[in-house]
Amino acid sequence: MIKKVIAIDLDGTLLRSDNTISDYTIQTIKKIKALGHHIIITTGRPSFMSIDYYNMLELDTPMINFNGALTYIPGKKWEFEHTVRIDKKYLFEVLKCQEDFEADFIASQYRKNFFIALNNDSDVNPELFGVKKFLDHMFLIPNKITKDPNALLMQTRAEDRYALAKEIKQYFNYELEVDSWGGPFHILEFSPKGINKAYALKYLLNVLNISKEHLIAFGDEHNDIEMIDFAPTSYAMKNATSLLLPHASKQLDETNDEDGVAKQLEKLFF
């Protein structure tokens, strides 16, 4: 059997609306892995917000975080680990514009930690960042930022986050990628120019010495467009944004809350 690379987004795709994965989906993923296929979590989330799902699925493959800015194997030293960072000057400029961008928070994200600037009027759930509450050392003070971040994260109150993403890209003269997360979050993620999930998958396929024709991808959101476009076999969830549909091979009949990914994998492999 030819081994496939199966790239799966988390929010709005593999995860249900309550941020859980059903037992049915977990067991289906494990059976696919047992056949020797490469299951690749491909997400805008940082590593510390996705590692629990990686472990739950008992994966040992590379994982792609920050919309393609980090490709690595959790818990291992891997010679092909690949990181791309965003110049911290953009963080400082975004902070200056947070009122115009209607930001609830702006976070500078790294592989193992983050710094967050909160709007005084916003009510942000710390569990979004994998913590029970925000501690003093987590708050974003400019002199703390000595390293370029992997990505910037912003929750916005803007009614049309897709339109805002376009406006922000224009504001920065298209020097940044700005994409929307899936799931219940009203979040935009900023990445270095040219960095997206397809960029990371192209790199990973080269490392694994696997042809692009053996790539399968699942997604639901704006930040999945390049990945869905890149994969010869690609699926948009039933709950996917309409922006994604023209790029997908097929739209699934089930949503993320109906085990859409697992049901399609069963059709493909069993």
N, C-alpha and C positions, 0 to 999 in steps of 0.2 A: 504494500500500500504506500502511495506517495504521501509523505508527511506534509501537512498543511500548517500555515501560520494563521492563527485565528485571533484577530485584534478586536478586543471588546471594550467599549466605553463603559464607565461605571454609572454616573448619575443619569437617570432617565432611560437607561439601557439595561444593564445587568442588575442594577439595584432597583428595588421597589420604591414606591413613594415614601415609605417610612425608613429608607436607607438600610433595608435588610435584603438578604438573598434567601429565597425559598430553599427548603431541603431538596426539592425536586431539581432545581437548577444546580445546586451544589453537587448532587450525585451525578447529574448529566455531565457537568464539566469534568469531574473526576474520571468518568468513563472515557471521555474524549482524550484526556491526558494519557490514560492507560494505553490508548491505541498508538501513542507516540507522537501525537500532534502537539504543536507549540501554542499554548494558550497565553496570549499577551494582553494583560490589562493595559489599556491605553487611555489615559485620563488627564484632565486638566488639574486634578487634585495633586497636592504635594505628596511626597512619600509617606509622611507621618499620618496623613488622612486616608491612605489607601492600603497600608501594610496589613491591617487586620483582615481585609477581604482577601488579600493575597495568601495569607496564612490559612484562612478559613477554607480556601479552595485547594490548599496543600500544593501550591505551585512551586516550581523550582526554575522557571524560565525567567528571562529578563522582564522588567516592567518599565513602562513609559509613563513618566509623570510630567507635570507642568506643560501640557499640550505639546510635548516633544522636546522640551529643553533638557530633560534628564532621561537617559536610558541606562539601566543598571540591574544587577541581580541583588535583591535584598539579602543582607547578612553574609555576603561573599565578596571577596576581592576578585574583581573580574577585569581582565586586561583590556576588554573592549568597552568599559564604561565610558559614556560620552555625556558631557555637560556643556551647555551653552548658557551664558549669563546675559542679563540685560543691564546696560549701563545705569548706574545708580542716579545719574543726572536726570533720567526720566522720572524716577520716583519723586525727586524733589519738585519737579515741574508738576506732576500729577497732584501732589499735596497742595500746591498753590491754587490748583483749579478745582479742588474738591467741592466747593459750593456750586460752581457752574456744572459739575458732573453729577450733582445731587447725590453725593456719596454718603452712605451710612458708615462705611469704614473703608480704609485703604490699608492693605497689608503688604509688607515686603517679605517675600517667601524664600526660604532656603530649604535644603534637603531635610534638616532635622529640627528647624525652628522657624519662628516668624516674629516680626514686629508689627504691631497694629496701631493705627491712628483711628480713633472713634469720633464720630460726630456726637456732640454732647446730647443731642435730642434722639439719638438712635438707640434701638434696643436690639443688640446683636447677641445671638446665642453662642457662648464660648465653645459649646460642643461641636460647632462647625469646624473648629480648629483642633478638636480632639482633647480639649481641656475642660475642667469643670468651672473654672473662672479665670478671668484675665488677671495675672499677677503683674506687679510693677515692672519687672524686667522684660515683660512682653510688649510694653507700650513703645511706640515708635517715637524716638527722639533723634533728630537728624545726626547728632554726633555719635550715635550708636552705629550708624550705617557706614561701615568701613569696607565692606565687601559688596560687590555687585550681586544683586539677587538673581535667583533662578527665574522668578516671575513676580508680577504684581497682581494683586487681587483686589477687586473693588465691588462692593455691593451698592447698587444704585436704586434710588426711588424713581428714576425716570420711567415714564409710562412705556416708552418704546426703547428697550435696551439695544435692539439691533440698529436703530437709527442713531442712538448715542454712540455706539461702537464705530459707526461710519464717521461721525463728526469728530471723534477723538483721533481716529487714524488721519483724518485730514488735518487736524490741529497739529499733529506731530509730523506732518509732511510725509506720511506713509513710511516712517522710520520704525514703526512698531506694528506688531500684529495685535489686534484687539478682538477677542471672541467671547461668546456667551457660553456659560455652563448650561447643562441640562438639569433636569429635576426641578425641585421646588424653589431653587435659589435664583434670585434676581442678580446674578453675579457676572461681571466681566473680568476676563483675565488678559493681562498684557504680557506679550512674549517678544523676544528679539525678532527683527525683520527676517522673514523667510523661514521661521521656526514654527512648525505645526506637527500634527500627528503623522502626516505623510512623510515629512522629512525624517522623523525618527524611524518609521517603519522601513523606509528605503535604506537607511543606515543598517538597521537590524537584519534585513534580508541579505545584505551584502556580507555581514559578519557570519550569518548562519549558512551562507552559500546556498540559499534557496531562491528559486526563480519567483518573480512577482506573480506569475500565473497561479501560484499556489497560495496566494493571500486571500483570506476572507475577512470582511470587516462588518461590525455592527455599531450603529450609532443613532443618535436622535437629535443632535443640536447643531448650531452654527459652527461650533469648534470641531465638528466631525466632517465638515464638507470636504476638506482636502484628503482626508483618509478614505472617505467613501468614494471620492473621485478616483483615487489612486488604486484601490483594490478592484481587480477584475470581477470579483464576486462580492457584492456589498448589499447590506440590508439596512433600511431605515425602519425604525420601530413604528408601530401603529400610531403612537403618541408623538412622533417626530414633528419638528417644525416644518412648515411647508417649504422653507428655504432649502432643506436637505433633499427633498424628494426627487428633484430633477437629476440629482447626482447618483442616486442609488440604483442598483440592478433591480431591486424589488422592495416594496413596502410590505412589512409583515402584517398578518391579520391580527396579531396580539400585541398588547402594550407591555411595558416593563412590569406592570402589576399582574400580568397574565402569563409570565414566564416565556415571553416571546423569543428570547435568545435560545433558551434550552429547547423549546419545541422545534425551532428551525434546525438546530444542531442534530436533533434526533432524526429529522427528515433527511439530513445530508449524510449521516454516518451510520445509522442503524436501520 
